[in-house]
Amino acid sequence: MADATLYERLGGVFAIAAVIDRFSDALINNPIVGQRSQNPALREWHTKSLDRLPGLKFMRTLWVCNVSAGPFEYTPVRPGHDQLALEEAHRALRISPAEFDEVAAELSRTLDAVEVPAKEKGEVLAAFAAHKDEVTEGSRDTRSSRGDDDRPRVTH
């Protein structure tokens, strides 16, 4: 018998969705990356774009299911360099490496709160960290991914 996938060990789509729901809500109130962030694009997203949060939670859930070898496929709204790439979805937010690290810390706190075992927590955080360079690309890039109405877009 084959070893269980990370997806299976996390409890499947419903458990992953519950973690993403809690994590996404925590980010809104996080003082570094949420509504009081010093980053104007993050602050704006967490105050003026919350109507998009249900869709973002859905896309985040699909992404985690995909990277954890689940049966769901993540398809980016704004494709990056590969199927799971996140650079285009985050470019306009200009997320710095320190802000990325705070998001990772919030994810870690969420995984602890729902009592994800250490092994699986480490694997989730490693999968997240593997995308740091692409998520923070916008903080080093002068190109813009803003929509026609000039609002930052998070589309993954």
GITAPE-V767037 format. One line per field, one symbol per residue. psi: psi as a letter, one per 30 degrees, with the letter a starting at -180 (. if undefined). burial: # if it has 16 or more other ideal C-beta (glycine too) atoms within 10 Angstrom, else .. A space follows every 10 residues. Layout:
psi->???
burial->???
//
This chain:
psi->klkkleeeff gaeeeeeeee eeeeeeeefk fegbfgkfje eeeeefefgf ffeeeeeeee eeeeeefghl gkkkjkejkb faegkgeeff effhkleeee eeeeeeeeee eeeghkleee eeeeeeeeff geeeegeffg kflkhlafgg kkkjg.
burial->.....##.## .##..##.## ####.##..# .####.#.#. ###.##.... ..#..##.## ########.# ...#.#.#.# ...####### ######..## .##..###.# #....#.... #.###.##.. ##.######. ....#..... .#####
//
